[in-house]
Amino acid sequence: MSYPRIDLEGATIAITGAARGIGLATAKAFIEAGAYVALGDLDEALAVQAAADLGDHAMGHALDVTDKASYAKFLDATAQWHGPLDVLVNNAGVMPNGPFLDQSDRIDQLTMDVNVYGVIHGMRLALPGMVERGYGHVVNIASLAGKFPLKGLAVYNASKFAVVGLTAATRLEMDATGVSVSAVLPSAVRTELSSGIDYGILPAVDPEDIAAAVVRTVKTRAAETAVPGYVGALANAVGLVPESVMRAVRKAAHDDAAITRVDDDVRRVYLDRIEKQ
């Protein structure tokens, strides 16, 4: 499938959850490529400060991805600031952890609202204009947890499996419109979101690695990009391996307790923040 070329020099980019972590690193990468980037975040003050630090190619704005009206306001402000949207990066996400039976209904709902409905809202709002113009690109930040189940992350797993499927199906619906939809699937990323967690066999990567992959999709328009790539290949193979064999492999790799080995004191800082949302 071929798509109209998007020149990042002067392009308009919107990124959710952009005041810190992967979102902020991605904003920096796009600006280095010559783009203008709107940073949306629930923490408005932090988004505005981050944009100020990045210079006149950045704008910070309040954004609650769980509220479609808030998302629409963010995209409207982006268009008024620098014209029609070329690229949307749905990055905002939360990752509460703990045994499934111990998780609260409220936090489960928050996880689905941010990780799934935040992506749905963004695409429903941004795609019509892109289709009308005949070009555009959406990148949904999923996770390797969207293909590879992990103890202690059941509802997070569910939300990211949903994003992987949502992206793939929407990409098919966008055929022949000139608009592409891609998923980026990070392994464990060294950000606050994963602080205090021992990921076992999953390799750790930096936010800048994910940012580079996101920017690269504007050129490749790849359906899925795993970071690192080899882990994506392994995750794809999981469904082809008998469960008994996979359990043995995970046990041999000391992965049987993954995500249950947590530094609670370090982790508490992040969990306290998201529980206030």
Summary of the structure (lengths in Angstrom):
residues: 277
radius of gyration: 18.2
end to end distance: 40.3
largest distance: 55.6
contacts: 976
relative contact order: 0.13
helix: 51%
strand: 16%
